[in-house]
Amino acid sequence: MSSSEILAELKGVRERSYGEWTSFCPLCAVRKHRLLIREDAAGQTDIHCFRGHEDWEILQAIGKTRRALWPRPPHKYHAPDQEWWDRARLFANGKRLPPMSEQ
């Protein structure tokens, strides 16, 4: 299973950088509490709740098991597509970063 299948079940998903997203925690009653979701080059997904919920609790809340954190073999690393390089980024503090192709 890939991170895209986990992200599809979460609300308020925003891309933070390549292979890294934030979303609302499904267990936190207040929507301001965030999750950090990362996928490494091997395809393994890491979920971190800033309020302290365990990854298995979050997965259970969205109807997944811990097996969802590891990819189905064989998983091959893929480079970012051209659209990703050409898109401007927005830092958490609101400042804009030029597209990677212009840096």
C-alpha distances in whole Angstrom, upper triangle without the diagonal:
4,7,8,7,8,11,12,13,15,19,21,18,20,19,21,20,18,15,16,17,19,19,21,20,19,22,24,27,28,26,27,25,22,19,18,14,14,11,13,14,12,9,9,9,13,14,18,20,24,25,24,21,19,15,15,18,16,12,15,17,14,13,10,10,10,8,5,7,6,5,6,9,11,10,13,14,16,19,19,20,24,24,22,25,28,27,29,27,28,29,29,32,33,34,33,31,32,30,28,30,34,33
4,5,6,7,9,10,12,14,17,18,15,17,15,17,17,14,11,13,13,16,16,19,18,19,21,24,26,27,25,25,23,20,17,15,11,11,8,11,12,11,7,8,7,11,12,16,19,22,24,23,21,19,15,16,18,16,13,16,17,15,15,12,13,12,10,7,7,7,6,8,11,12,9,12,12,13,15,16,17,21,20,19,22,24,23,25,23,25,25,25,29,29,30,29,28,28,26,25,27,30,30
4,5,5,6,9,10,11,14,15,12,13,12,14,14,12,9,10,10,12,13,15,15,16,19,20,23,24,21,22,20,16,13,12,8,8,7,10,12,12,8,8,6,9,10,13,16,19,21,20,18,17,13,15,16,14,12,15,16,13,14,12,13,12,12,8,7,9,9,11,14,15,12,14,13,14,16,15,17,20,19,17,20,23,21,23,21,22,22,22,25,26,27,26,25,26,24,23,25,28,28
4,5,5,6,9,10,13,14,11,12,12,14,14,13,10,11,10,13,13,15,16,16,20,21,24,24,21,22,21,17,15,14,10,11,10,13,14,14,11,12,10,12,13,16,18,21,23,23,21,20,16,17,19,15,13,17,17,13,14,13,15,15,14,10,11,12,11,13,16,17,14,15,15,14,16,15,16,19,17,16,19,21,19,21,20,21,22,22,26,25,27,25,25,25,23,23,25,28,28
4,6,5,7,9,13,15,12,15,15,17,18,16,13,14,13,14,14,16,16,15,18,21,23,24,21,23,21,18,15,15,12,13,12,15,17,16,12,13,11,13,13,17,18,21,23,22,20,19,15,15,17,14,11,14,14,11,11,10,12,13,12,8,10,12,11,12,16,17,15,17,17,17,19,18,19,22,21,20,23,25,23,25,23,24,25,25,28,28,30,29,28,29,27,26,28,31,31
4,5,6,7,11,13,10,13,14,16,17,16,13,13,11,12,11,13,12,12,15,17,20,20,18,19,18,15,12,12,9,11,11,14,17,16,13,12,9,11,10,13,14,18,19,19,16,15,12,12,13,10,8,11,11,8,10,8,10,11,11,8,9,11,12,14,17,19,17,19,18,19,20,19,21,24,22,20,24,26,24,25,23,23,24,23,26,27,28,28,27,29,27,27,29,32,31
4,5,5,8,9,7,10,10,13,14,14,12,11,8,9,8,11,11,12,15,17,19,19,16,17,16,13,11,11,8,10,11,15,17,18,14,14,11,12,11,13,14,17,19,19,17,17,14,15,15,12,11,14,13,10,12,11,14,14,15,11,12,14,14,17,20,21,18,20,19,18,19,18,19,22,20,18,21,23,20,22,19,20,20,20,23,23,25,24,24,26,24,24,26,29,29
4,6,8,10,9,12,13,16,17,17,15,14,12,12,11,12,13,13,16,18,20,20,17,19,18,16,14,14,12,14,14,18,20,20,16,16,14,15,14,17,17,20,21,22,19,19,16,17,17,14,12,15,13,10,12,12,15,16,16,13,14,16,16,18,21,22,20,21,21,20,21,19,20,23,20,19,23,24,22,23,21,22,23,22,26,25,27,26,26,28,26,26,28,31,31
4,7,10,10,13,15,18,19,19,17,16,13,13,10,11,11,9,13,15,17,18,15,18,16,15,13,14,12,15,16,20,22,22,18,17,14,15,13,16,15,19,19,20,17,17,14,14,14,11,10,11,10,6,9,9,13,15,15,12,14,17,17,19,22,24,22,24,23,23,24,23,24,26,24,23,26,27,25,26,24,24,24,23,27,26,29,28,29,30,29,29,31,34,34
4,7,7,10,13,15,17,18,16,14,11,10,7,7,8,7,11,12,14,15,12,14,13,11,10,11,10,14,15,19,22,22,19,18,14,14,12,13,13,15,16,17,15,16,13,14,14,10,10,12,10,7,11,12,15,16,17,14,15,18,19,21,24,26,23,25,24,24,24,23,24,26,24,22,25,26,23,24,22,21,21,20,23,23,26,26,26,28,27,27,30,32,32
4,6,9,12,15,18,19,17,15,12,10,6,6,8,8,12,12,13,13,10,12,12,10,10,12,12,16,18,22,24,25,22,21,17,17,14,15,14,16,17,18,16,18,16,17,16,12,13,15,12,10,14,15,18,19,21,18,18,21,22,24,28,29,26,28,26,26,26,24,24,26,24,22,25,26,23,23,21,19,20,18,21,21,24,24,25,27,26,27,30,32,32
4,6,10,12,15,17,16,14,10,8,5,6,9,10,14,13,14,13,9,10,11,9,10,12,12,15,18,21,24,25,22,22,18,18,15,15,14,15,17,19,18,19,18,20,18,15,16,18,16,14,18,18,21,22,23,20,20,23,23,26,29,30,27,28,26,25,25,22,23,25,22,20,23,23,20,20,17,16,17,15,18,17,20,20,22,24,23,25,27,29,29
4,7,9,12,13,13,10,7,6,4,7,10,12,15,15,17,16,12,13,12,10,9,10,9,12,14,18,20,22,19,18,15,15,13,14,14,15,17,19,18,19,17,19,18,15,15,18,16,14,17,17,20,20,21,18,17,20,20,23,26,27,23,24,22,21,21,19,20,21,19,17,20,21,17,18,15,14,15,14,17,17,19,19,20,22,21,22,24,26,26
4,6,9,11,11,9,6,5,6,10,13,15,18,18,19,18,14,13,14,11,10,10,10,12,14,17,20,22,19,19,16,16,14,15,15,16,18,20,20,21,19,21,21,17,18,21,20,18,21,20,23,22,23,20,19,21,22,24,27,27,24,24,22,20,20,17,18,19,16,14,17,17,14,14,11,11,12,11,14,14,16,15,16,18,17,18,21,22,22
4,6,7,8,6,4,6,9,13,15,18,20,20,22,21,17,16,16,13,12,10,9,10,12,15,16,19,17,17,14,15,14,15,16,17,20,21,21,22,19,22,22,19,19,23,22,19,22,21,23,22,23,19,18,20,20,23,25,25,21,21,18,17,16,13,15,16,14,11,13,15,12,12,9,10,11,11,15,14,15,14,14,16,14,15,18,20,19
4,7,8,5,5,7,10,13,16,19,21,20,23,21,18,16,16,12,11,9,9,10,12,14,16,19,17,17,15,14,14,14,15,15,19,20,21,21,19,23,23,20,21,24,23,21,24,23,24,23,24,21,19,21,21,24,26,26,23,22,19,18,17,14,16,17,15,12,14,15,13,12,8,8,8,8,12,12,13,12,12,14,14,14,17,19,18
4,6,5,7,10,13,17,19,22,24,24,26,25,22,20,19,16,14,11,11,9,11,12,14,17,15,16,14,14,15,16,18,18,22,22,23,23,21,24,25,22,22,26,25,23,26,24,25,24,24,21,19,20,20,23,25,24,20,19,16,15,13,11,13,15,13,10,11,13,11,11,8,9,9,11,14,14,14,13,11,13,12,11,15,16,15
4,6,8,12,15,19,20,23,25,26,28,27,24,23,22,18,16,13,11,9,9,10,11,14,13,14,13,14,15,17,19,20,24,24,24,24,21,24,25,22,22,26,25,23,25,23,24,23,22,20,17,18,17,20,21,21,17,16,12,11,10,8,10,12,12,8,10,13,11,12,10,13,13,15,18,18,18,16,14,15,13,11,14,17,16
4,7,11,13,17,18,20,23,23,26,26,23,22,20,17,14,11,8,6,5,7,8,11,9,10,9,10,12,14,17,18,22,22,21,20,18,20,22,19,19,22,22,20,22,20,21,19,19,16,14,14,14,17,18,18,15,14,11,11,11,9,12,15,14,11,13,16,15,16,14,15,15,16,20,20,20,19,17,18,16,15,18,20,19
4,7,10,14,15,18,20,20,23,22,19,18,17,13,11,7,6,4,6,9,11,14,12,12,10,9,10,11,14,15,18,19,19,18,16,19,20,17,17,21,21,19,21,19,20,19,19,16,14,16,16,19,21,21,18,18,15,15,14,13,15,18,16,13,15,17,15,16,13,13,13,13,17,17,18,17,16,18,17,16,19,21,20
4,7,10,12,15,17,17,20,19,16,15,14,10,8,6,5,6,9,12,15,17,14,14,11,11,10,11,12,13,16,17,17,17,15,18,19,15,16,19,18,17,19,18,20,19,19,16,15,17,17,21,23,23,20,20,18,17,17,15,17,19,17,14,17,18,16,16,13,13,13,12,16,16,18,17,17,19,18,18,21,23,22
4,7,9,12,15,14,17,15,12,11,10,6,5,5,6,9,12,15,18,20,17,16,13,12,10,10,10,11,13,15,15,16,14,17,17,14,15,18,17,16,19,18,20,19,21,17,16,19,20,23,26,26,23,24,21,21,21,19,20,22,20,17,20,21,18,18,14,13,13,11,15,15,18,18,18,21,20,20,24,25,24
4,6,9,12,11,14,13,9,10,9,6,5,7,8,11,14,18,21,22,19,18,14,13,10,10,10,11,13,15,14,15,14,16,15,12,13,16,14,13,16,16,19,18,20,17,16,20,21,24,27,28,25,26,24,23,23,21,23,25,22,20,22,23,20,20,17,16,15,13,17,17,20,20,21,24,23,24,27,28,28
4,6,9,8,10,9,6,7,6,5,6,9,11,14,17,21,24,25,22,20,17,15,12,11,9,10,11,13,12,14,14,16,14,11,13,15,12,12,16,16,19,19,21,18,18,21,23,26,29,30,27,29,27,27,27,25,26,28,26,23,26,27,24,23,20,18,18,15,18,19,22,23,24,27,26,27,30,32,31
4,5,6,8,9,7,9,6,5,5,9,11,14,17,21,24,25,22,19,16,14,10,9,7,9,9,10,9,11,11,13,10,7,10,12,10,10,14,14,16,16,19,17,16,20,22,25,28,30,27,29,27,28,28,27,28,31,28,26,29,30,27,26,23,21,21,18,21,22,25,26,27,30,29,30,33,34,34
4,6,8,9,9,11,9,9,9,12,13,17,19,23,26,26,23,21,17,16,12,12,10,12,12,12,10,12,11,12,9,7,9,10,7,7,11,13,15,16,19,16,17,20,22,25,28,30,28,30,29,29,30,28,30,32,30,28,31,32,29,29,26,24,24,21,24,25,28,29,30,32,32,32,35,37,37
4,6,9,10,12,9,10,10,14,15,19,21,24,28,28,25,22,19,17,13,12,9,12,10,10,8,10,11,11,8,7,10,10,7,10,12,14,16,16,19,18,18,22,24,27,30,32,30,32,31,32,33,31,33,36,33,31,34,35,32,32,29,27,26,23,26,27,30,31,32,35,35,35,38,40,39
4,5,7,9,6,9,10,14,16,19,22,26,29,29,27,24,20,18,14,13,9,10,8,10,9,12,13,14,11,10,13,14,11,13,16,17,19,19,23,21,21,24,27,29,33,35,32,34,33,33,34,32,34,36,34,31,34,35,32,31,28,25,24,21,23,25,28,30,31,34,34,34,38,39,38
4,6,9,8,11,13,17,19,23,26,29,33,33,30,28,24,22,18,16,13,13,11,13,12,15,17,18,14,13,16,16,13,15,18,20,22,23,26,24,24,28,30,33,36,38,35,37,36,36,37,35,36,38,35,33,36,37,33,32,29,27,26,23,25,26,29,31,33,36,36,37,40,41,40
4,6,6,10,12,16,19,22,25,29,32,33,30,28,24,22,18,16,13,12,11,14,13,17,18,20,17,15,18,19,15,17,20,22,24,24,27,25,25,29,31,34,37,38,36,37,36,36,36,33,35,37,34,31,34,35,31,30,27,24,23,20,21,23,26,28,30,33,33,35,38,39,38
4,5,8,11,14,16,20,23,26,30,31,28,26,22,20,17,15,12,12,12,15,14,17,18,20,17,14,17,18,15,16,19,21,23,24,26,24,23,27,29,32,35,36,33,35,33,33,33,30,32,33,30,28,31,31,27,26,23,21,20,17,19,20,23,25,27,30,30,31,35,35,35
4,6,10,13,16,19,23,26,29,30,28,26,22,20,17,15,12,10,10,14,14,18,18,21,18,16,19,20,18,18,22,23,25,25,27,25,24,28,29,33,35,37,34,35,33,32,32,29,31,32,30,27,29,30,26,25,22,19,18,14,16,17,21,22,24,28,28,30,33,33,33
4,7,10,13,17,20,23,27,28,25,23,20,17,13,11,8,7,7,10,11,14,15,17,15,13,16,18,15,16,20,20,22,22,25,22,21,25,27,30,33,34,31,33,31,31,31,29,31,32,30,27,29,30,27,26,22,20,18,15,17,19,22,24,25,28,29,29,33,34,33
4,7,10,13,17,20,23,24,22,20,16,14,11,9,6,6,8,10,11,13,13,16,15,12,15,17,15,15,19,19,20,20,22,20,18,22,24,27,30,31,28,29,27,27,27,25,27,29,26,23,26,27,24,23,19,17,16,13,16,17,20,21,23,26,26,26,30,31,30
4,6,10,13,16,20,21,18,16,13,10,7,6,5,6,9,10,9,11,10,13,12,9,12,15,13,13,16,16,17,16,19,16,15,18,20,23,26,27,24,26,24,24,24,23,25,27,25,22,25,26,23,23,19,18,17,14,18,19,22,22,23,26,25,25,29,30,29
4,7,10,13,17,18,16,14,10,8,6,5,6,8,11,12,12,12,11,14,14,12,13,17,16,15,18,17,18,16,18,16,13,16,18,22,24,25,22,23,21,21,21,20,22,25,23,20,22,24,21,21,17,16,15,13,17,18,20,21,21,23,23,22,26,27,26
4,7,10,14,15,12,10,7,6,5,7,9,11,14,14,13,13,10,13,14,11,12,15,15,14,17,15,15,14,15,12,10,13,15,18,20,21,18,19,17,18,19,17,20,22,21,18,20,23,20,21,18,17,17,16,19,20,22,22,21,24,22,22,25,27,26
4,7,10,11,9,8,6,5,7,9,12,14,17,16,16,15,12,15,17,14,14,18,18,17,19,17,17,15,15,13,10,12,13,17,18,19,16,16,14,15,16,15,18,21,20,17,19,21,20,20,17,18,17,17,20,21,22,22,21,22,21,20,23,25,24
4,7,8,6,6,4,6,9,12,15,17,20,20,19,17,14,16,19,16,15,19,20,18,19,16,17,14,14,12,9,10,10,14,15,15,12,13,11,12,13,13,16,19,19,16,18,21,20,21,19,20,19,19,23,24,25,24,22,23,21,20,22,25,24
4,5,5,6,7,8,12,14,18,20,23,22,21,19,16,19,21,19,18,22,23,21,22,19,19,16,16,14,11,10,10,14,14,14,11,11,9,11,12,13,16,19,20,17,18,22,21,22,20,21,21,21,25,26,26,25,23,24,22,20,22,25,23
4,5,8,10,12,15,18,21,23,26,25,25,23,20,22,25,23,21,25,26,24,25,22,21,19,17,16,13,12,11,14,13,12,9,8,6,8,9,11,15,18,19,16,17,21,21,22,21,23,23,24,27,28,27,26,24,24,22,19,21,24,23
4,6,9,12,15,18,22,24,27,25,24,22,19,20,23,22,20,23,25,23,23,20,19,16,15,14,11,9,8,10,10,10,7,7,6,10,12,14,17,21,22,19,21,24,24,26,24,26,26,27,30,31,31,29,27,28,25,23,25,28,27
4,6,10,13,16,20,22,25,24,22,20,16,18,21,19,17,20,22,20,20,17,16,14,12,11,8,7,5,9,9,10,7,8,7,10,12,14,16,20,21,18,20,23,23,25,23,25,25,25,29,29,30,28,26,27,25,23,25,28,27
4,7,10,13,17,20,22,20,19,16,13,15,18,16,14,18,20,18,18,15,14,11,10,9,6,5,6,10,11,12,10,11,11,14,16,17,20,23,23,21,23,26,25,26,24,25,25,25,28,29,30,29,27,29,26,25,27,30,29
4,7,10,13,16,19,17,16,14,10,12,15,13,12,15,17,15,16,13,12,10,10,8,5,6,8,12,14,15,12,14,13,15,17,17,20,23,23,20,22,25,24,25,22,23,22,22,26,27,28,27,26,27,25,24,27,29,28
4,7,10,13,15,14,13,11,8,11,13,11,11,15,16,15,17,14,13,10,12,10,7,9,12,15,17,19,16,18,16,18,19,19,22,25,25,21,24,26,25,25,22,22,21,20,24,25,27,26,25,28,26,25,28,30,29
4,7,10,12,11,10,8,6,9,11,8,9,13,13,13,15,13,13,11,13,11,8,12,14,18,20,22,19,21,20,21,22,21,24,27,26,22,25,27,25,25,22,22,21,19,22,24,26,26,26,28,27,26,29,31,30
4,6,9,8,8,8,7,11,11,9,11,14,14,15,17,16,15,13,16,14,12,15,18,21,24,25,23,24,22,24,24,23,26,29,27,24,26,29,26,26,22,21,20,17,21,23,25,25,25,28,27,27,30,32,30
4,5,5,6,7,8,11,10,8,11,14,13,14,17,16,17,15,18,17,15,18,21,24,27,29,26,27,26,27,27,26,29,31,29,26,28,30,27,27,23,22,20,17,20,22,25,26,26,29,29,29,32,34,32
4,5,8,10,11,15,14,12,15,17,16,18,21,20,20,19,22,20,18,21,24,28,30,31,29,30,28,29,29,27,30,32,30,27,29,31,28,27,23,21,19,16,18,21,23,25,25,29,29,29,32,33,32
4,6,9,12,14,12,12,15,17,15,17,20,20,20,19,23,21,20,23,26,29,32,34,31,33,31,32,32,31,33,35,33,30,32,34,31,30,26,24,22,19,21,23,26,28,29,32,32,32,36,37,35
4,6,9,12,10,10,14,15,15,17,19,19,18,17,20,20,18,21,24,28,30,32,30,31,30,31,32,31,34,36,34,31,33,35,33,32,28,26,24,21,24,26,29,30,31,34,34,33,37,38,36
4,7,8,7,7,10,11,11,13,16,15,15,14,18,17,16,19,22,25,28,30,28,30,29,30,31,30,33,36,34,31,33,35,33,32,29,27,25,23,25,28,30,31,32,35,34,34,38,39,37
4,6,5,7,9,10,11,13,15,13,12,11,14,14,13,16,20,22,25,27,25,28,27,29,30,30,32,35,34,31,33,36,33,33,30,28,27,24,27,29,32,33,33,35,35,34,37,39,38
4,5,5,6,9,10,11,12,11,10,8,11,11,9,13,16,19,22,24,22,24,24,25,27,26,29,32,31,28,30,33,31,31,28,27,26,24,27,29,31,31,31,34,32,32,35,37,36
4,5,5,6,9,10,10,9,7,6,10,10,10,13,16,18,21,24,22,25,25,27,29,29,31,34,33,30,33,36,33,34,31,30,29,27,31,32,34,35,35,37,36,35,38,40,39
4,5,5,6,9,10,10,9,9,13,13,13,16,19,22,25,27,26,28,28,30,31,31,33,36,34,32,35,37,34,34,31,30,29,27,30,31,34,35,35,37,36,36,39,41,40
4,5,5,7,9,9,9,10,13,11,12,15,18,20,24,26,24,26,26,27,28,28,30,32,31,28,31,33,30,31,28,27,26,24,27,28,31,31,32,34,33,33,36,38,37
4,5,5,6,5,6,7,10,8,9,13,15,17,21,23,21,24,24,25,27,26,28,31,30,28,31,33,30,31,28,28,28,26,29,30,33,33,33,35,33,33,36,38,37
4,5,5,5,6,8,11,11,12,15,18,19,23,25,24,27,27,29,31,30,32,35,33,31,34,36,34,35,32,31,31,29,32,33,36,36,36,38,37,37,39,42,41
4,6,8,10,12,14,13,14,18,20,22,25,28,26,29,29,30,31,30,32,35,33,31,34,35,33,33,31,30,29,27,30,31,34,34,35,37,36,36,39,41,40
4,6,9,11,13,11,13,16,18,19,23,25,24,26,26,27,29,27,29,32,30,28,31,33,30,31,29,28,28,26,30,30,33,33,33,35,33,34,36,39,38
4,7,10,12,10,13,16,17,18,22,24,23,26,27,27,30,29,30,33,32,30,33,35,33,34,31,31,31,30,33,34,36,36,36,38,36,36,39,41,41
4,7,8,6,9,12,14,15,18,21,20,23,23,25,27,27,28,31,30,28,32,34,32,33,30,30,30,29,33,33,35,35,35,37,35,34,37,39,39
4,5,6,8,10,13,14,17,20,19,22,23,25,28,28,29,33,32,30,33,35,33,35,32,32,32,31,34,35,37,37,36,38,36,35,38,41,40
4,5,6,8,11,13,16,18,18,21,21,23,26,26,29,32,31,29,32,34,33,34,31,31,31,29,33,34,36,36,35,37,35,34,37,39,38
4,5,6,8,9,12,15,15,18,19,21,24,25,27,31,30,28,31,34,32,34,31,32,32,31,35,36,37,36,35,37,35,33,36,39,38
4,6,7,9,13,15,14,17,18,19,22,22,24,28,27,25,28,30,29,30,28,29,29,28,32,32,34,33,32,34,32,31,33,36,35
4,7,10,13,15,13,16,16,18,20,21,23,27,26,24,26,29,28,29,26,27,27,26,30,31,32,31,30,32,30,28,31,34,33
4,7,9,11,10,13,14,16,19,20,23,26,26,24,26,29,28,30,28,29,29,28,32,33,34,33,32,33,30,29,31,34,33
4,6,8,7,10,11,14,17,18,20,24,24,22,25,28,27,29,27,29,29,29,33,33,34,33,31,32,29,28,30,33,32
4,6,7,10,13,15,18,20,22,25,26,24,27,30,29,32,30,32,32,32,36,37,37,36,34,35,32,30,32,35,35
3,5,9,12,14,18,20,22,26,27,25,27,30,30,33,32,34,34,34,38,38,39,37,35,35,32,30,32,35,35
4,6,10,12,16,19,20,24,25,24,26,29,29,32,31,33,34,34,38,38,38,37,34,34,31,29,30,34,33
4,7,9,13,15,17,21,22,20,22,25,26,28,27,29,30,31,34,35,35,33,31,31,28,25,27,30,30
4,6,10,13,15,18,20,18,20,23,24,26,26,28,29,30,34,34,33,31,29,29,25,23,24,27,27
4,7,10,12,15,17,15,17,20,21,23,22,25,26,27,30,30,30,28,25,25,22,19,21,24,23
4,7,8,12,14,12,14,17,18,20,20,23,24,26,29,29,28,26,23,23,19,17,18,21,21
4,6,9,11,10,10,14,15,18,18,21,22,24,27,27,26,23,20,19,16,13,14,18,18
4,7,8,6,7,10,11,14,14,17,19,21,24,23,22,20,17,16,13,11,12,15,16
4,6,6,7,9,11,14,15,18,21,23,26,24,24,20,18,17,13,12,12,15,17
4,5,5,6,9,12,14,18,20,23,26,24,22,19,17,14,11,10,9,13,14
4,5,5,6,10,12,15,18,21,23,21,20,17,15,13,10,10,10,13,15
4,6,5,9,10,13,15,18,21,19,18,15,13,12,8,8,9,12,13
4,6,8,10,13,16,19,21,19,18,14,12,10,6,5,6,9,10
4,7,10,13,16,19,21,19,17,13,11,9,5,6,6,8,10
4,6,10,13,16,18,16,14,11,9,8,5,8,9,10,12
4,7,10,13,15,12,11,7,6,5,4,8,9,10,11
4,7,10,12,10,9,6,5,7,7,9,12,12,12
4,7,8,6,6,5,6,9,10,12,15,15,15
4,5,5,5,6,7,11,12,14,17,17,15
4,5,7,9,11,14,16,17,21,20,19
4,6,9,11,15,17,19,22,21,20
4,6,10,13,15,17,20,19,19
4,7,10,13,15,18,16,15
4,6,9,12,14,13,13
4,7,8,11,10,9
4,6,8,6,7
4,5,6,7
4,5,5
4,6
4
